[in-house]
Amino acid sequence: MTRIVSKFGIAAALTLGMLATAAAQTTKPKPKTTAPTKAVPVVKEVAGEVVTIHDTIRVVVRDTITVPVYRRDTITVSGPTVTRWDTVQVVNLPGWMDRGNGLYFGLGAGSYYPSGGIGGGQIPGYAFQMNLGYDPKGPLGVRFTAGLARPDEEQIYATGRGRPSVVNLTGDLKLRLPIFKGTSFPSFSLYGVGGGALVMFQDLYITQTPTATVTKTPVLYKGDNKWHSQIGWNAGGGAALQLGHKRELFLELRAINFAPSGFENPHQVPVILGMNWY
């Protein structure tokens, strides 16, 4: 009887030990990190049965340190207070609005109208003009002009002569008067010119001053076809339109006069359309 009980006791102990081992193996956790694992042996009453339990310990430490730094510098200057205003205004205009200034050269052509002492022997013709001048940023500049005029002959005085030629050399002051200038329109201005003139002419009929013995009729100056010269003056004005890139379109009208002795004063009126390049 005692042997039977002992066998049942041993069998029961073996069964319990096997069940405990299976349960420990089934519930063993998988390690999530590489943290060190400590094995704790557990010894049962039955000799030969050992159960190993793995415990994982994870420690997370976070330290946050905030150190506020406040710094204030105060500078106190004693003495009188000085206030200054600096104003800088920069205006950028499109290229087509750039008003020309400085040294320039110009060419033009147009009509030529004789009157006064040369109005009876010649009729209107054509003229060419060349300009060389200097326009500062201010309104007053200078200009030198060379012009060639070719009036036509009056038919009743055409016999025995060639077509008249007149060369006008003038030195002028030029006054520019800007009228209007904005961001929506090109620059438009008026100007006036005036100064001395040197007139050289050939084959020119001029009306004589009437006297008791001389009638008022045009005659060939000094009766020859040579070149002659006289000192005179000129004055006039015009309008200019800025085309941008230092170009200026101009239209002008001038009166050029000279006074040969014994003749009526001849009047020349060239009307010129041209272009100036700065």
C-alpha positions as CSV (number, residue, x, y, z in Angstrom):
1,M,0.0,0.0,0.0
2,T,2.8,2.3,0.9
3,R,4.5,1.7,-2.4
4,I,1.4,2.5,-4.3
5,V,0.9,5.8,-2.5
6,S,4.6,6.7,-3.2
7,K,4.2,5.9,-6.9
8,F,1.1,8.1,-7.1
9,G,2.9,10.9,-5.2
10,I,5.9,10.7,-7.5
11,A,3.7,10.7,-10.6
12,A,1.7,13.7,-9.4
13,A,4.9,15.6,-8.6
14,L,6.3,14.8,-12.1
15,T,3.1,15.9,-13.7
16,L,3.0,19.2,-11.8
17,G,6.6,19.9,-12.7
18,M,6.0,19.4,-16.4
19,L,2.9,21.6,-16.4
20,A,4.9,24.4,-14.6
21,T,7.7,24.2,-17.2
22,A,5.3,24.3,-20.1
23,A,3.5,27.3,-18.6
24,A,6.8,29.2,-18.1
25,Q,7.9,28.5,-21.6
26,T,4.6,29.6,-23.1
27,T,4.5,32.9,-21.2
28,K,8.1,33.9,-21.8
29,P,8.1,37.6,-23.3
30,K,10.0,38.5,-26.3
31,P,12.7,41.1,-25.7
32,K,12.0,44.4,-27.4
33,T,15.4,46.0,-26.8
34,T,18.9,45.0,-26.3
35,A,18.7,45.7,-22.6
36,P,20.5,43.2,-20.4
37,T,18.4,40.3,-19.3
38,K,18.8,38.7,-15.9
39,A,17.9,35.0,-15.5
40,V,16.4,34.1,-12.1
41,P,16.4,30.3,-11.3
42,V,13.4,28.9,-9.5
43,V,13.9,25.6,-7.7
44,K,10.9,23.4,-7.0
45,E,10.6,20.8,-4.3
46,V,11.1,18.0,-6.9
47,A,14.7,17.5,-7.6
48,G,15.9,18.1,-11.1
49,E,13.2,20.6,-12.2
50,V,14.5,24.2,-12.8
51,V,12.3,27.0,-14.2
52,T,14.1,30.1,-15.8
53,I,12.2,33.5,-15.8
54,H,13.5,36.4,-17.9
55,D,12.8,39.9,-16.5
56,T,13.3,42.9,-18.8
57,I,13.8,46.3,-17.1
58,R,13.7,49.5,-19.2
59,V,14.6,52.9,-17.7
60,V,13.9,56.1,-19.7
61,V,15.3,59.4,-18.3
62,R,14.6,62.7,-19.9
63,D,16.1,65.9,-18.6
64,T,15.0,69.3,-20.0
65,I,16.7,72.4,-18.9
66,T,15.5,75.8,-20.0
67,V,17.6,78.8,-19.0
68,P,16.1,82.2,-20.0
69,V,18.7,84.9,-20.6
70,Y,17.5,88.5,-20.7
71,R,19.9,91.3,-21.6
72,R,19.2,95.0,-21.8
73,D,21.7,97.7,-22.8
74,T,20.9,101.3,-22.2
75,I,23.1,104.1,-23.6
76,T,22.4,107.6,-22.4
77,V,24.0,110.5,-24.3
78,S,23.8,113.9,-22.7
79,G,24.0,117.1,-24.7
80,P,21.9,119.0,-27.3
81,T,19.5,117.2,-29.5
82,V,20.2,117.4,-33.3
83,T,17.5,116.4,-35.8
84,R,18.3,115.8,-39.4
85,W,16.1,114.9,-42.4
86,D,17.7,113.2,-45.4
87,T,15.5,113.1,-48.4
88,V,16.6,111.2,-51.5
89,Q,14.2,110.9,-54.4
90,V,15.1,108.7,-57.3
91,V,13.0,108.8,-60.5
92,N,13.5,106.1,-63.1
93,L,12.0,107.0,-66.5
94,P,11.6,104.6,-69.4
95,G,14.2,104.9,-72.1
96,W,11.8,106.4,-74.5
97,M,11.2,109.3,-72.1
98,D,14.8,110.2,-71.5
99,R,15.2,113.9,-72.3
100,G,18.4,114.5,-74.3
101,N,21.1,116.8,-73.0
102,G,24.7,117.4,-73.7
103,L,26.5,117.6,-77.0
104,Y,24.2,116.8,-80.0
105,F,24.3,116.7,-83.8
106,G,21.3,117.2,-86.0
107,L,20.1,117.0,-89.6
108,G,17.0,118.5,-91.2
109,A,15.3,119.5,-94.4
110,G,12.2,121.5,-95.5
111,S,10.8,124.5,-97.3
112,Y,12.4,127.9,-98.0
113,Y,10.4,131.1,-98.4
114,P,12.0,134.3,-99.7
115,S,10.4,137.6,-98.9
116,G,11.3,141.3,-98.6
117,G,14.2,142.3,-100.9
118,I,14.4,138.8,-102.4
119,G,10.7,138.2,-102.7
120,G,10.4,139.7,-106.1
121,G,13.2,137.9,-107.9
122,Q,12.8,134.4,-106.3
123,I,10.0,132.0,-105.5
124,P,9.9,129.4,-102.7
125,G,12.3,126.4,-102.9
126,Y,13.9,123.9,-100.5
127,A,16.5,124.0,-97.8
128,F,18.8,121.7,-95.8
129,Q,20.1,122.3,-92.3
130,M,22.8,120.8,-90.1
131,N,23.0,121.5,-86.3
132,L,25.8,121.2,-83.8
133,G,25.0,122.3,-80.3
134,Y,25.1,121.7,-76.6
135,D,22.1,121.5,-74.3
136,P,22.9,121.4,-70.6
137,K,20.3,120.0,-68.1
138,G,19.3,123.7,-67.6
139,P,17.2,125.6,-70.1
140,L,19.9,127.7,-71.8
141,G,22.2,126.2,-74.4
142,V,24.1,127.1,-77.6
143,R,23.8,126.0,-81.2
144,F,25.7,126.5,-84.5
145,T,23.8,125.9,-87.7
146,A,24.8,125.6,-91.4
147,G,22.0,125.8,-94.0
148,L,21.8,125.6,-97.8
149,A,18.8,127.1,-99.5
150,R,17.8,126.8,-103.2
151,P,15.0,129.1,-104.0
152,D,13.6,129.0,-107.6
153,E,13.9,131.8,-110.1
154,E,11.0,134.1,-110.9
155,Q,10.3,133.5,-114.5
156,I,10.6,137.1,-115.7
157,Y,14.1,137.3,-114.1
158,A,15.3,133.8,-115.0
159,T,17.2,134.8,-118.2
160,G,20.9,134.8,-118.0
161,R,21.4,133.3,-114.6
162,G,21.5,130.0,-112.8
163,R,19.3,128.9,-109.9
164,P,20.1,131.0,-106.8
165,S,22.0,129.5,-103.9
166,V,22.1,130.8,-100.3
167,V,24.3,129.6,-97.5
168,N,23.4,130.6,-94.0
169,L,25.9,130.2,-91.1
170,T,24.4,131.1,-87.7
171,G,25.5,131.1,-84.1
172,D,22.7,131.1,-81.6
173,L,21.6,130.9,-78.0
174,K,18.9,128.3,-77.5
175,L,16.3,128.5,-74.7
176,R,14.4,125.3,-74.0
177,L,11.0,125.6,-72.4
178,P,9.7,122.1,-71.2
179,I,5.9,122.2,-71.4
180,F,5.0,118.8,-70.2
181,K,6.6,115.7,-69.1
182,G,5.0,112.7,-67.3
183,T,5.0,108.9,-67.1
184,S,2.2,108.5,-69.7
185,F,3.4,110.7,-72.5
186,P,6.7,111.5,-74.2
187,S,8.5,114.7,-73.4
188,F,7.4,117.7,-75.4
189,S,9.0,121.1,-75.3
190,L,9.2,124.4,-77.1
191,Y,12.4,126.3,-77.7
192,G,13.6,129.6,-79.1
193,V,16.9,130.4,-80.9
194,G,18.5,133.7,-81.9
195,G,21.9,135.2,-82.8
196,G,24.1,136.4,-85.5
197,A,24.3,135.2,-89.1
198,L,26.7,135.1,-92.0
199,V,24.9,134.9,-95.4
200,M,26.6,133.9,-98.6
201,F,24.7,133.9,-101.9
202,Q,25.0,133.6,-105.6
203,D,22.7,134.5,-108.6
204,L,20.4,136.3,-106.2
205,Y,18.1,139.0,-107.5
206,I,17.5,141.7,-104.8
207,T,15.1,144.7,-105.0
208,Q,16.8,148.0,-105.1
209,T,15.9,150.8,-102.7
210,P,13.8,153.3,-104.7
211,T,15.3,156.8,-105.2
212,A,14.6,159.6,-107.6
213,T,16.5,157.9,-110.3
214,V,16.2,154.2,-109.4
215,T,12.9,152.3,-109.6
216,K,11.9,149.5,-107.2
217,T,12.8,146.5,-109.3
218,P,14.8,143.4,-108.6
219,V,18.3,143.3,-110.1
220,L,21.1,140.8,-110.0
221,Y,23.3,141.7,-107.0
222,K,26.3,143.6,-108.3
223,G,25.4,142.4,-111.8
224,D,27.4,139.2,-111.7
225,N,27.1,135.5,-110.9
226,K,29.8,135.4,-108.2
227,W,29.5,134.5,-104.5
228,H,28.9,137.5,-102.1
229,S,28.5,137.6,-98.4
230,Q,26.7,139.8,-95.9
231,I,26.4,139.9,-92.1
232,G,22.9,139.6,-90.6
233,W,20.9,138.1,-87.8
234,N,18.4,135.4,-87.2
235,A,15.6,134.5,-84.7
236,G,13.0,131.9,-84.4
237,G,11.8,128.9,-82.5
238,G,10.4,125.4,-82.7
239,A,8.9,122.4,-81.0
240,A,10.8,119.2,-80.0
241,L,9.5,115.7,-79.2
242,Q,11.7,113.3,-77.3
243,L,11.7,109.9,-79.0
244,G,13.9,108.2,-76.4
245,H,17.5,106.8,-76.5
246,K,18.8,110.4,-76.9
247,R,16.9,111.2,-80.0
248,E,14.8,114.4,-80.6
249,L,12.4,115.2,-83.4
250,F,12.2,118.9,-84.1
251,L,10.2,121.3,-86.3
252,E,11.4,124.9,-86.4
253,L,10.9,128.2,-88.3
254,R,13.4,131.0,-88.4
255,A,13.7,134.4,-90.0
256,I,17.2,135.2,-91.4
257,N,17.8,138.7,-92.5
258,F,20.7,140.7,-94.0
259,A,20.9,144.3,-95.3
260,P,23.0,145.0,-98.4
261,S,23.6,148.7,-99.0
262,G,21.3,150.2,-101.6
263,F,18.8,147.3,-101.5
264,E,15.8,146.4,-99.5
265,N,16.4,144.0,-96.6
266,P,16.1,140.4,-97.8
267,H,14.1,138.1,-95.5
268,Q,14.6,134.3,-95.5
269,V,12.2,131.9,-93.8
270,P,13.3,128.3,-93.7
271,V,10.9,125.8,-92.2
272,I,12.9,122.7,-91.2
273,L,11.8,119.2,-89.9
274,G,14.7,117.2,-88.6
275,M,16.3,115.0,-85.9
276,N,18.9,115.7,-83.2
277,W,21.1,112.9,-81.7
278,Y,22.6,113.5,-78.3
